[in-house]
Amino acid sequence: MAVGKSKKQGKKKGNKKIVDPFSKKDWFDLKAPAIFPIRQVGKTLATRSQGMKTSRDSLLGRVVEVSLGDLKPKGEEDAWRKFKLKIEEVQGTQALTQFHGMDISVDKLRSLVRKWHTLIEAHTDVKTTDGFIIRMFCIGFTKRRSGQNRKTSYAQTAQVFKIRRKMIQIMQKEASESDLNTLVQKKFIPETIGREIDKATQGIYPLKDVIIRKVKVLKAPKTDVQKLLESHGGLDSIKADIGSSIERDDEEAETEATEE
């Protein structure tokens, strides 16, 4: 017997049957809250329920990133704003999402930065009326005054401090007086907070391109399924989106039986 060879000879395994991994998965529709005009975001895959493992458990907590241009009609001009949506509930083949954050594209941010101007940023943590704790980031840039001959438009350090203080005050006031859905629908999408900051800081130093650059959800209350369904238009609208079952023809049933 040759040195180094094992005494136990293993049995040769036959060729394993190749199984398509997609045959064990199901497709689910991603639904945005009713605050967005277009609610059908896309589709996602999940492994089919088997034993103790359910497809619902693998879907809950997933975060998807969607452009605002895909969430409203004729939204090409707002495609630079991105929303994060988190799956909180699964109803049939529909994955119901909730607002989880907001950001802007890198291209947009780089297009705003200019030489000879001061960039001013501020951030603050705010608690909404429905218990969400969010962190808001604001950005703004100084602009040339009318009739200005000087090449640069730099703000002094004391002016920057005052503008930053105003930014924080307005962000805290606007966010603490409304719930999360109202904040997204009436203040983040139309950019009303940026306009309020622009008006309030005109006496200190004129600004331009004042926007809420980023929003993070730091802490969310326990998911209330009833409130979540209401934010998606109620249970009736969800059932309407699911649709009704289609009866197959007798010929199709016969052909499937013969193939089996």
C-alpha positions in Angstrom: 0.0 0.0 0.0 1.3 3.4 -1.0 2.3 5.8 1.8 -0.1 8.6 2.4 -3.2 7.0 0.8 -6.3 6.7 2.9 -7.6 3.2 3.6 -11.2 4.4 3.3 -12.1 4.8 -0.3 -15.0 7.3 -0.6 -17.9 6.6 -2.9 -18.0 8.6 -6.1 -20.9 11.1 -5.9 -23.1 11.4 -8.9 -23.8 14.6 -10.7 -25.8 16.9 -8.5 -29.1 18.2 -10.0 -28.8 21.8 -10.8 -31.8 23.7 -9.4 -32.7 27.2 -10.5 -32.5 29.4 -7.3 -35.3 31.6 -8.6 -37.7 28.7 -8.5 -37.7 28.9 -4.7 -38.4 32.6 -4.6 -41.5 34.8 -4.8 -41.9 38.3 -6.1 -43.4 41.1 -4.0 -44.6 44.6 -5.0 -42.9 47.5 -3.2 -45.6 50.1 -2.2 -44.7 53.7 -1.2 -46.9 55.6 1.3 -49.9 57.5 -0.1 -48.1 60.8 0.4 -46.3 60.1 -2.9 -48.4 60.3 -6.2 -46.8 57.2 -7.7 -46.9 54.3 -5.1 -45.7 51.4 -7.2 -41.9 51.6 -6.5 -40.8 48.3 -7.9 -40.5 44.6 -7.1 -38.3 42.6 -4.7 -37.5 38.9 -4.2 -37.9 36.8 -1.1 -37.3 33.1 -0.5 -40.6 31.2 -0.4 -41.9 30.3 3.1 -40.7 26.9 4.2 -41.2 25.4 7.7 -40.5 28.0 10.4 -38.8 30.5 8.0 -41.3 32.8 6.3 -40.8 35.2 3.4 -42.4 38.0 5.5 -39.5 37.8 8.1 -36.9 38.2 5.4 -38.7 41.2 3.9 -39.3 43.2 7.1 -36.6 45.7 7.7 -35.4 45.9 4.1 -34.5 49.5 3.0 -34.9 50.6 -0.6 -33.7 53.9 -2.2 -36.0 55.6 -4.7 -35.6 58.8 -6.6 -38.3 61.4 -6.2 -38.5 61.5 -10.0 -39.9 58.0 -9.9 -42.4 58.9 -7.1 -44.3 61.6 -8.9 -45.3 62.3 -12.5 -43.1 64.5 -14.6 -40.5 64.5 -11.8 -37.4 64.6 -13.9 -36.3 68.0 -12.4 -36.5 66.5 -8.9 -34.7 63.3 -9.7 -31.6 64.5 -7.7 -33.6 64.0 -4.4 -33.5 60.4 -3.1 -35.8 58.8 -0.5 -35.1 55.8 1.6 -38.2 53.6 2.3 -38.2 50.8 4.9 -40.5 47.7 4.6 -42.6 47.6 7.8 -45.5 45.2 6.8 -46.4 42.6 4.2 -50.0 42.2 3.0 -50.3 39.4 0.5 -47.8 40.1 -2.3 -47.5 43.8 -1.3 -44.6 45.1 0.8 -45.7 48.3 2.6 -43.0 50.8 3.2 -42.5 53.8 5.4 -40.2 56.9 5.1 -36.7 56.0 6.5 -34.5 58.9 5.3 -33.7 61.4 2.5 -30.6 62.5 0.7 -29.5 64.3 -2.5 -27.3 62.9 -5.3 -23.6 63.7 -5.4 -23.9 65.4 -8.8 -26.4 67.8 -7.4 -24.3 68.6 -4.3 -21.2 69.2 -6.5 -23.2 71.5 -8.8 -24.1 73.7 -5.9 -20.6 74.4 -4.6 -19.0 77.5 -6.1 -15.7 79.4 -5.6 -15.7 82.8 -3.9 -18.8 81.9 -1.8 -19.2 80.6 1.8 -20.8 77.2 2.4 -22.9 77.1 5.6 -24.2 73.8 7.1 -26.2 73.0 10.2 -27.8 69.9 11.7 -30.1 69.2 14.6 -32.1 66.3 16.1 -35.9 66.8 16.3 -38.8 64.7 17.6 -42.0 64.7 15.5 -45.5 64.7 17.0 -45.9 61.0 16.2 -42.7 60.0 18.1 -40.0 59.8 15.4 -36.6 61.2 16.2 -35.0 62.5 13.1 -31.7 64.3 12.3 -31.9 67.0 9.7 -29.0 68.5 7.8 -29.3 71.9 6.1 -27.0 73.5 3.6 -26.9 77.0 2.1 -24.5 79.3 0.2 -23.9 83.0 0.3 -24.8 85.0 -2.9 -23.8 88.3 -4.4 -25.6 91.4 -3.3 -27.2 93.6 -5.9 -24.7 96.1 -7.2 -21.8 94.3 -5.6 -18.4 95.0 -7.3 -16.3 92.8 -5.0 -15.3 89.4 -6.5 -15.8 87.4 -3.4 -19.0 86.9 -1.3 -17.6 85.6 1.9 -19.6 85.8 5.2 -17.8 86.7 8.4 -17.5 84.1 11.1 -20.1 85.9 13.4 -22.5 86.0 10.4 -22.0 82.3 9.8 -22.8 81.6 13.5 -26.0 83.6 13.4 -27.2 82.0 10.1 -26.4 78.5 11.5 -28.4 79.4 14.7 -31.4 80.5 12.5 -31.2 77.3 10.5 -31.4 75.1 13.6 -34.3 77.2 15.1 -36.4 77.0 11.9 -35.7 73.2 11.4 -36.7 72.4 15.0 -39.8 74.6 14.8 -41.1 73.2 11.5 -40.4 69.5 12.4 -41.6 69.5 16.0 -45.0 70.8 15.0 -46.0 68.1 12.5 -46.0 64.3 12.1 -43.6 62.5 9.8 -45.9 62.0 6.8 -47.0 65.7 6.9 -43.3 66.8 7.2 -42.3 64.8 4.1 -45.4 65.7 2.0 -45.7 69.4 2.8 -42.1 70.5 3.8 -39.5 68.1 2.4 -40.8 67.6 -1.1 -41.8 71.3 -1.8 -38.7 72.5 0.0 -40.6 75.0 2.2 -38.1 74.9 5.1 -35.3 76.1 2.8 -37.4 79.0 1.7 -38.2 79.9 5.3 -34.5 79.9 6.2 -33.8 82.0 3.1 -36.3 84.7 4.2 -35.2 84.7 7.8 -31.5 85.2 7.0 -31.8 88.0 4.5 -31.0 90.6 7.2 -27.8 88.8 8.2 -26.4 87.8 4.7 -28.3 86.9 1.6 -28.3 83.2 0.8 -29.1 81.0 -2.2 -29.7 77.2 -2.8 -30.8 76.7 0.8 -32.1 73.1 1.0 -32.5 70.2 3.5 -29.6 68.1 2.3 -30.2 65.0 4.3 -32.6 63.4 6.8 -31.9 60.4 9.0 -34.5 58.5 11.1 -32.6 57.9 14.3 -35.4 56.3 16.3 -38.9 55.1 15.3 -41.8 54.1 17.6 -43.1 50.6 17.5 -44.8 49.9 14.3 -48.6 50.5 14.5 -50.1 48.4 11.7 -53.3 50.3 11.7 -51.6 53.7 11.3 -49.3 52.2 8.6 -52.4 50.9 6.7 -53.9 54.4 7.0 -50.8 56.0 5.5 -51.2 53.7 2.6 -54.8 54.7 2.0 -56.5 52.1 4.2 -57.1 48.4 3.9 -59.6 48.8 1.1 -57.1 50.5 -1.3 -54.5 47.8 -0.5 -57.1 45.0 -1.3 -58.0 46.9 -4.5 -54.3 46.9 -5.6 -53.9 43.2 -4.9 -56.7 42.5 -7.4 -59.0 39.5 -7.8 -58.1 35.9 -8.7 -58.5 34.8 -12.3 -60.2 31.6 -13.2 -58.4 29.3 -15.6 -60.0 27.9 -18.7 -60.8 24.2 -18.7 -58.4 23.7 -21.7 -55.5 25.2 -19.8 -56.2 22.9 -16.8 -56.4 19.8 -19.1 -53.1 20.7 -20.9 -51.3 21.1 -17.5 -52.7 17.7 -16.3 -51.4 16.0 -19.4 -48.0 17.5 -19.1 -47.7 16.3 -15.5 
